Amino acid sequence: MSRGRIEKALSGFYYVRTPEGLLQCRARGKFRREGISPLVGDWVQVRDLGGGEGFVEAIEPRQNRFARPAAANIDQMVIIGSQAIPTTDPYLIDRIASIAVLKGCRVLLCLNKCDLDPAQELYDSYAASAIPVLRVSAATGEGLRSYRQTCGHGTAAFLTPSGTYQLRDLTTEDRGVIAEFDALPSNYFPGYVVTWNVDSDYRYSLHDLSTGEVTPLYAVSLAGNRIALYAQDGSLKVYDTDTGALLTDVNAGTIGDDQRVTLDCEEDGFVWMELRDADSYEIAAIRVYGPEGLASDLSSLNETYNYLGYLTTDANGRPLYYGTRSVPGSSYATGCDVLDETGNVVMQGLGSCYSYYDNSLNALPDHVFVARRGFYYGWMDTDGNWLYCQSIFSSVNADDELGY
């Protein structure tokens, strides 16, 4: 199977971008039975059927999800407002911004039509808030030509006439320059900036603003208020992006030119790492690192399960994983096992299980995950007990003794 991201959903087909190209996919029937729909932006596992077609086999845990429009894993939301006709109601801006922030999404307010009205009242209101604000004009190009992207904590990157990038503080009236870089800033957190070299090798670098030290990186993963950074010297670090505190600092070793690495930053300072062949993109190793170093090496289980993923932590703060496998005698049914940090099965017989995304209105309690067992699905704790569940045949209003 291959990993890819859904770029478009149309008439029951999902167009998934994989390292091998674009696949037109159908979703497995199990998603419909469990009330789950793949969304644009989802990272998924797909089975290539040949001829540019495939099946979506598994949906990876989402960073966030929006209902209108239906999309997932959104990093940045740009709200367009104006004080020229039609005037934007500040209540609408507040409502959309609140939803985005609760879902762990960056927010940028763009006040358009500033050639007609500078929107001073709106600008003054939001410049005093935590929301970065830009005044722009789509008609004249004012404010748009140099802007590149927001980078967190009220900052944004701007391209200068000389070809460098300035990281500016949008929370100040003069948009003061924090630092200037040759590569595009992508993430800012107290004391550090991550840049992305978009002109050549697409590699990341970590800049220490206090010392000026630059550390080349293999990969970066941002989740909620945590960022994982895997450096080319082998160090793997997780920072709290609100405070700049170092949560994890271990050595994960270096990788060769024939390998590629993907990271997923998880809870409690754990990092899910997959090493893949640079040509075939087949998984070569799956490892999980935590504050104490290597927590798990799940590479040997890659042949046993169709898909492996991080689930949650148990009551002792140790990581738990899940693996999906084919059910013997069935060409389409799958089962799901819960695994401890050594790879041993601690719970089986589940039809599916997964975690919710960070920073959402639907955030799960600690040590709880979503599961389906038999004809019921709902919230389950790490001991296998239902917290809430309902029958797959019931509506939300059904009088079901196990229901919500």
Secondary structure, 3 states (H helix, E strand, C coil): CEEEEEEEEECCEEEEEECCEEEEEEECHHHHHCCCCCCECCEEEEEEEECCEEEEEEECCCCCEECCCCEECCCEEEEEECCCCCCCCHHHHHHHHHHHHHCCCEEEEEECCCCCCCCHHHHHHHHCCCCCEEECCCCCCCCCCCEEEEEECCEEEEECCCCCEEEEECCCCCCCEEEEECCEEEEEECCEEEEECCCCCCCEEEEECCCCCEEEEEEEEEECCEEEEEECCCEEEEEECCCCCEEEEEECCCCCCCEEEEEEECHHHCEEEEEEECCCCCEEEEEEEECCEEEEECHHHHCCCCEEEEEEECCCCCEEEEEEEECCCCCCCEEEEEECCCCCEEEEEECEEECCCCCCCCCCCCCEEEEEECCEEEEEECCCCEEEEEECCCCCCCCCCCCC
